[in-house]
Amino acid sequence: MNNSRRTFIKKSALGAAGITIGGMGMSARSYGNILGANDKIRVGILGFSNRFKGSLGKAFLKYADEMNFEFFTVCDIWNRRRDEGQAWHKETTGREIDTARNTDELWGQKPDAVILSTADFQHALLTAEAVRAGADVYCEKPFAETMDDANEGLKAVKETGKVITIGSQRRSGPNYHAAHDYIRSGKFGKILDVEMTWNVNQPGRWRLPHLTSQIKESDTDWKRYLMNRPYEPWDPRKYLEYRLFWPYSSGIPGQWMAHQIDTVHWFSHLPHPRSAVANGGIYMWKDGRTNFDTMTAVFDYGPQDNPDEGFQVIYSSRQNNSSGGTKEWYFSNGGKLDLATNKVNSDGGLTERYASAMGMEPFLLEDFELPQIKAETGANTGSDPLTNAHMKNWMECVRKGDPKTNAPVEAGYSHSIANIMVTAALRTGQRATFDEKSKQVMAGGKVFKY
């Protein structure tokens, strides 16, 4: 009963084809994929957010016609967003679109896939709903803000085998793929240290005062919005400015660190940190928020069974001074890989002078440039090239029924572990670890929840 319209068509066609398939020497799976190439893939918009409108939707429409995809409905629990979604689609494509007031109505409309860009804490649970309803999912990051949610989302995806991509679009960047391959080749040497920053000076970041003054509880569904979070009375700021408030969002870890720490997992092939410590505070923007405007985390990474092997990651972010911007620096004993400039050089490497004194060979990386990210030629969709490439990869995998996207669900699960470890360290003041047996983040000997 949960088969999608597309799957039903394939199975019906296979049954009717019968002996003909065998006569062609083709497997049922191969023939099903050929039929799938002619199906219209009907995609639902799950959460008409600013992120969707500004980038995800445009990236999707860039490839929709040539790949035979279409938006057919917009689901949002706020009536204003549903109306805006319909208007956006009409203005952008010239076509009408249906609506759904909630996911119960959405699953009744039988989408083949959904693009999910709701509030941070809802992602993993809504992914679980979607795949169990038979839909493939493009899920914005962060995947989850608690391990209970992450475990539920991962379990559902594994059980159903649906096609999932996490919105970690660095995984579709040619420079990041080149960096991954270079590090894995061994030419870089062992990763010994990573430094990452994300600094802005934007008083209005994650603030929506105009909309907050306009929304009414009767316009939306507050209890449904809260999902499994503890009940509290209606608060328009926690609905619209949720990134400022725990446990609806971790703020900096979930929004920014999730992108950058994901490359550490990808390049090192390690699923999560061994430990994390962190500190921070609300030093500037005292506007009622509960998530820090400044934080620094220090991670230890390495094999769980070999404490003598590993490396350190230092992550820092501030929202009150933009100096330093965004950087991702990887260091080995031979030099530096800089993903801000896309350059590899021998900066800091082991020189002849110091190597010979210890009877060692010098180790200096050869200078070269990684591929530069360049905007695609053709129609100007307004979305960034990384998101375009990431969306196209997901659409191609949905078309083929291939769960091996550039950013599979495991990538989201891994960055969620790191995010939650940092949140636990920030909120308890304790060193955080991950318990492999219970699949929970531990801090101060206790499972970290909220």
C-alpha positions in Angstrom: 0.0 0.0 0.0 3.0 2.3 0.5 4.3 1.9 -3.0 4.6 5.1 -4.9 2.8 5.8 -8.1 6.1 5.4 -10.0 6.9 2.0 -8.4 3.3 0.8 -9.1 3.7 1.7 -12.8 7.0 -0.1 -13.1 5.6 -3.3 -11.5 2.5 -3.3 -13.6 4.5 -2.8 -16.8 6.8 -5.6 -15.8 3.9 -7.9 -15.2 2.5 -7.1 -18.6 5.8 -7.5 -20.4 6.3 -11.1 -19.2 8.3 -13.3 -21.6 9.3 -10.3 -23.7 11.8 -9.2 -21.0 13.4 -12.6 -20.9 13.6 -12.6 -24.7 15.5 -9.4 -24.6 18.0 -10.9 -22.1 17.3 -8.1 -19.6 16.7 -8.3 -15.9 13.5 -7.0 -14.4 15.5 -4.4 -12.5 17.2 -3.2 -15.7 13.8 -3.0 -17.5 12.3 -1.2 -14.5 15.0 1.5 -14.7 14.3 2.0 -18.4 10.6 2.5 -17.7 11.6 4.9 -14.9 13.4 7.0 -17.4 10.0 7.9 -19.0 8.2 8.6 -15.7 7.5 12.1 -14.5 9.0 12.4 -11.0 6.6 14.3 -8.8 8.3 16.2 -6.1 6.8 17.9 -3.0 8.2 21.0 -1.4 8.3 20.2 2.4 8.8 23.6 4.1 8.7 26.7 1.9 11.7 28.3 3.6 14.0 31.2 2.6 16.6 28.6 1.9 14.3 26.8 -0.5 13.2 29.9 -2.3 16.6 31.4 -2.5 18.6 28.3 -3.7 17.1 24.8 -3.5 14.1 25.5 -5.6 16.0 27.3 -8.3 18.6 24.6 -8.5 15.9 22.0 -8.9 14.1 23.9 -11.7 17.4 24.3 -13.5 17.3 20.6 -14.4 13.6 19.7 -13.9 12.5 19.8 -17.5 15.4 18.0 -19.1 15.3 15.3 -16.4 11.5 15.0 -16.4 10.9 16.2 -12.8 8.2 18.6 -11.5 7.0 20.2 -8.4 3.4 19.3 -7.8 2.6 20.4 -4.2 3.9 22.6 -1.4 3.5 21.5 2.2 3.9 24.0 5.1 2.0 24.3 8.3 1.9 28.1 8.0 -0.8 29.3 5.7 1.3 32.3 4.5 4.1 30.0 3.3 1.7 27.8 1.4 0.3 30.9 -0.4 3.8 32.2 -1.0 4.9 28.8 -2.4 2.0 28.7 -4.8 2.7 32.2 -6.0 6.4 31.5 -6.3 5.8 28.4 -8.4 3.3 30.2 -10.7 5.6 33.2 -11.2 8.6 30.9 -11.8 7.1 28.2 -14.0 3.7 29.6 -15.1 2.1 26.5 -13.7 -0.3 25.9 -10.8 0.7 23.8 -7.7 -1.3 22.0 -5.0 -0.9 22.5 -1.3 -0.8 20.4 1.9 -1.4 21.8 5.3 0.7 19.1 7.0 2.6 15.9 6.3 -0.6 13.8 6.7 -2.1 15.5 3.7 1.3 15.4 1.9 1.7 11.7 2.2 -1.8 11.3 1.0 -0.8 13.0 -2.2 1.8 10.3 -2.9 4.9 12.3 -3.8 7.7 10.4 -5.5 10.2 12.6 -3.6 10.4 15.7 -1.4 12.8 18.5 -0.8 12.9 19.0 2.9 13.9 22.5 4.3 11.9 22.9 7.5 13.2 23.9 11.0 16.5 22.2 11.9 15.2 19.9 14.6 12.6 18.4 12.3 14.8 17.1 9.6 15.6 13.6 10.7 12.1 12.8 11.9 10.5 14.2 8.7 13.0 12.2 6.7 11.8 9.1 8.5 8.2 10.0 7.8 9.0 10.6 4.1 10.8 7.4 3.4 8.2 5.3 5.1 5.6 7.0 2.9 7.6 5.9 -0.1 9.4 9.1 -1.0 13.0 9.8 -1.8 14.4 12.9 0.1 16.7 15.8 -0.4 17.2 16.8 3.3 18.8 20.1 4.3 21.4 20.0 7.0 21.8 19.5 9.8 20.3 16.1 9.7 19.6 16.0 13.5 20.2 17.9 16.7 19.7 15.0 19.1 20.9 11.4 18.8 17.4 10.0 19.3 16.3 11.8 16.2 19.4 10.9 14.3 19.0 7.2 15.2 15.4 7.2 14.1 16.1 8.9 10.8 19.0 6.6 10.0 17.0 3.5 10.9 14.1 4.5 8.6 16.4 5.2 5.6 18.2 1.9 6.1 14.9 -0.1 6.4 13.4 1.4 3.2 16.5 1.8 1.0 15.2 5.1 -0.3 17.4 7.7 -2.1 18.6 10.3 0.3 21.0 13.2 0.0 22.0 15.5 2.8 22.4 19.2 1.9 26.2 19.1 2.4 26.9 20.5 -1.0 30.7 20.6 -0.5 30.5 16.9 -1.4 29.5 17.9 -5.0 32.4 20.4 -5.4 35.2 19.5 -7.8 37.8 21.1 -5.5 36.6 19.0 -2.5 36.7 15.8 -4.5 40.2 16.7 -5.6 41.2 17.4 -2.0 39.7 14.1 -0.9 41.5 12.1 -3.6 44.8 13.9 -2.9 44.7 13.2 0.8 43.6 9.5 0.3 46.5 9.0 -2.2 49.0 9.5 0.6 50.9 12.3 -1.1 49.7 14.8 1.5 51.0 12.7 4.4 49.0 12.1 7.6 46.4 14.7 8.6 47.8 16.1 11.8 45.7 19.2 12.4 42.7 21.0 10.9 41.7 24.6 11.6 38.3 25.8 10.6 36.5 29.2 11.1 33.2 30.8 10.1 33.0 34.4 11.1 30.4 37.0 10.3 29.3 40.4 11.7 25.6 40.5 11.0 23.2 41.7 13.7 20.3 40.4 11.7 21.6 36.9 11.2 18.7 34.5 11.8 16.5 37.3 12.9 13.1 37.9 11.3 11.5 40.7 13.4 9.1 41.8 10.7 7.6 38.4 10.2 7.7 37.6 13.9 5.4 40.7 14.5 2.9 39.4 11.9 2.5 35.7 12.5 -0.4 34.5 14.7 -0.7 31.1 16.4 -4.0 30.6 14.5 -2.2 30.8 11.2 -0.1 27.7 11.8 0.0 24.5 13.9 2.2 25.1 16.9 1.8 21.6 18.5 2.7 19.9 15.2 5.7 22.2 14.8 7.1 21.1 18.2 7.0 17.5 17.2 8.9 15.7 20.0 10.3 18.8 21.7 8.9 19.6 25.2 5.7 21.5 25.0 5.8 25.2 25.8 3.3 28.0 25.0 3.3 29.7 21.6 6.4 31.8 20.8 6.7 33.3 17.4 10.4 33.9 17.8 11.0 30.2 18.4 8.9 29.4 15.4 10.6 31.8 12.9 13.9 32.5 14.6 14.4 28.9 15.8 18.2 29.0 14.9 18.7 31.2 18.0 17.0 28.8 20.5 18.0 25.4 21.8 16.5 22.7 21.6 15.1 23.8 18.2 18.6 24.4 16.8 22.1 24.3 18.1 22.9 27.5 16.2 26.5 27.7 15.0 27.2 23.9 15.1 24.2 22.9 13.2 24.1 25.8 10.7 27.8 26.2 9.9 30.0 23.7 11.6 27.9 20.9 10.0 29.2 21.9 6.6 32.8 22.1 7.5 33.2 19.2 9.9 31.6 17.0 7.2 34.7 17.3 5.1 36.8 16.0 8.0 34.7 12.8 8.1 34.8 12.5 4.3 38.6 13.1 3.9 39.6 11.0 6.9 37.0 8.2 6.5 36.4 8.5 10.2 32.7 8.4 11.2 32.9 10.9 14.1 35.2 12.5 16.7 36.6 10.5 19.6 36.0 13.4 21.9 35.1 17.1 22.0 35.5 20.0 24.4 34.0 23.5 23.8 33.4 26.9 25.2 31.5 30.0 24.2 28.9 32.6 25.2 26.5 35.3 24.1 29.0 38.1 24.2 27.4 40.7 21.8 23.9 39.9 20.6 21.9 40.0 23.8 18.5 39.8 22.2 16.9 36.9 24.2 18.6 34.1 22.2 19.9 31.0 24.0 22.4 29.8 21.4 25.9 31.3 21.6 27.1 34.0 19.3 30.7 32.9 19.8 32.2 29.5 20.3 35.3 27.4 19.9 35.5 23.6 19.9 38.5 21.2 19.9 38.1 17.7 18.6 40.2 14.6 18.8 39.9 12.3 15.8 41.4 8.9 15.2 40.7 5.2 15.2 38.7 4.1 18.2 41.1 1.1 18.7 44.3 3.0 18.4 44.6 6.1 20.7 48.2 6.7 19.5 47.0 7.6 16.0 44.9 10.7 15.2 44.8 14.4 14.8 43.2 17.5 16.2 40.5 19.8 14.7 40.0 23.3 16.0 36.7 24.9 15.1 35.8 28.5 15.9 33.0 30.9 14.9 31.8 34.3 15.9 28.9 36.4 14.8 30.2 39.8 16.0 33.4 40.3 13.9 33.9 39.0 10.4 37.7 39.1 10.3 39.1 35.8 9.1 35.9 34.9 7.2 35.5 31.3 6.4 38.5 28.9 6.2 39.3 25.2 6.1 43.0 24.5 6.5 44.4 20.9 6.6 48.0 20.4 7.8 50.4 17.6 7.5 54.1 17.4 8.3 54.8 18.5 4.8 52.6 21.6 4.4 49.0 22.9 4.1 45.9 22.3 2.1 43.8 25.4 2.0 40.2 25.0 0.8 39.5 28.8 1.0 42.1 29.5 -1.8 42.0 25.9 -3.2 45.8 25.7 -3.0 48.3 23.2 -1.6 51.7 24.4 -0.6 54.7 23.6 1.6 53.8 26.2 4.3 55.1 24.9 7.6 56.5 21.7 6.2 59.6 19.9 7.4 62.7 21.7 5.9 66.1 20.3 5.3 67.6 22.3 8.2 65.4 20.7 10.9 65.1 17.3 9.2 68.8 16.7 8.8 69.5 17.5 12.4 67.4 14.5 13.4 68.7 12.2 10.6 65.4 12.6 8.7 64.4 13.4 5.1 62.8 16.8 4.5 59.1 16.7 3.6 57.7 19.6 1.6 54.6 19.4 -0.4 54.7 20.4 -4.1 52.7 23.6 -4.8 49.6 23.1 -6.9 46.0 24.3 -7.2 42.8 22.4 -6.7 40.1 22.9 -9.3 38.4 26.3 -8.9 34.7 26.4 -8.4 33.2 28.4 -11.3 29.6 29.3 -12.1 28.0 27.2 -14.7 27.3 28.8 -18.0 23.7 28.9 -19.4 20.6 30.0 -17.6 21.1 32.1 -14.6 19.1 30.4 -11.9 20.4 32.5 -9.0 21.5 29.5 -7.1 25.2 28.7 -6.3 27.1 26.2 -8.4 27.7 23.8 -5.5 24.0 23.6 -4.8 23.3 23.2 -8.5 25.7 20.3 -8.7 24.4 18.7 -5.5 20.8 18.9 -6.6 21.6 17.4 -10.0 23.4 14.5 -8.4 20.3 13.8 -6.2 18.0 14.0 -9.1 20.1 11.6 -11.2 20.2 9.1 -8.3 16.4 9.4 -7.8 16.0 8.7 -11.5 18.2 5.6 -11.3 17.0 4.5 -7.9 20.6 4.7 -6.7 21.0 5.4 -3.0 24.7 6.2 -3.5 24.4 9.9 -3.6 27.3 12.3 -3.1 26.0 12.9 0.5 24.2 9.8 1.7 22.4 9.6 5.0 25.5 8.4 6.8 27.1 11.8 6.1 24.3 13.5 7.9 24.4 11.0 10.7 28.2 11.6 11.2 28.0 15.4 11.2 25.1 15.2 13.6 27.3 13.2 16.1 29.9 15.9 15.9 27.4 18.7 16.3 25.7 17.1 19.2 29.0 16.5 20.9 29.8 20.2 20.7 26.3 21.1 21.9 26.8 18.8 24.9 30.2 20.2 25.7 28.9 23.8 25.4 25.9 23.2 27.6 27.4 21.0 30.3 31.0 22.2 30.4 32.0 18.5 30.2 34.1 16.6 27.7 31.8 14.9 25.2 32.2 11.4 23.7 30.1 9.0 21.6 29.0 5.6 23.0 29.1 3.1 20.1 26.8 0.7 21.9 24.0 3.0 22.9 24.5 5.3 19.9 24.3 8.3 22.3 26.5 11.3 23.0 27.8 11.2 26.6 28.9 14.2 28.7 30.0 13.9 32.3 29.1 10.2 32.3 25.5 10.9 31.3 23.5 10.7 28.1 23.0 14.2 26.7 19.5 14.9 25.7 18.5 18.6 26.0 
